[in-house]
Amino acid sequence: MKNRLILSLLSALALVYFAVPYLPEIGTGLGGWFSGVWLFFALLVIGGNFSVLLFQKYPQESKQTITLRRPVKERKRIRQH
């Protein structure tokens, strides 16, 4: 799972790196709104992937084994006539 997160983070960063020069200048007008919204969503994706990488909890290996199941007692069959 960690490899997938790193791959998606790097691909989002590469997408921003290559797309920013082609975006219109942020200002008034439809092109400016598009650039602002696009950059907002791109930063949202990058921030989400980065936060998952930072705060992901990994299962810790315990040194003691804990048994949760109780030993099953053998039951005798009772005949009913």
N, C-alpha and C positions, 0 to 999 in steps of 0.2 A: 504494500500500500504506500510505503514511503517513496518508492521509485515513481509511482504514478503521480504523487503530489509534486515531486521535484520536476518531473517532466511537464506537467501542466503549468507550473509556475514559470519555468524557463520558456515554454512556448508562448505564454501570455506576455512575458517581457520582450521576447523577440518580435511579437506582433506589434507591440507598442513602439519598439525601436524602429521598425521598418515603416509603420503607418504614419507616425507623427509628421514627417516632412511633407506628406501628401495631403494632410488635413488642412482645410481653409483656416484662416486666422480667426481666433475667437473674438467675436464682437457681435454687433447687432446683425440681424438677418438670419435666414434659415441655415446657411452654411456655418455660421458661428455657433448657433444652437446645436447643430449636429456634432460639431467638434467637441463642444463642452460635454454633451451627454455621452458621447463615445468615450472620451477620456475618463469621465466619472465611472462608467461601467467597467472600463479596463482596469482602473485602480481598485475598484471593488473586487474584481476577480483576483487580482494580484494580492490584495490584502487578505482576502479569504483563504487563499492557498497558503500564504505565509503564516497566518495565525494558526491554521491547522497543523502546520509543520512545527511551530513553536510549542503549542500546548497539547500535543497528542500524548495520550497516556499509553505507555507500553506495559504489557503484563509483566509483573515481577515474578521471578522464580523464587519460590519459597524453599528454604532448606529443610523444613519439616513437612512431612506428608500428613495431611489431615484426611481422615476417612470420614465421610459423611453418611455412609450406609451402615446400618446396624447389621450385625450378623443374623442371618435368617435361620430361625430354629426349624428343625424338621418337624413336620406335622404328621401325626398319625391319622390315617383314615378311619373314620368311624362309620361302621355299617349301620344303616337304618333299614329295618324290615317293616 
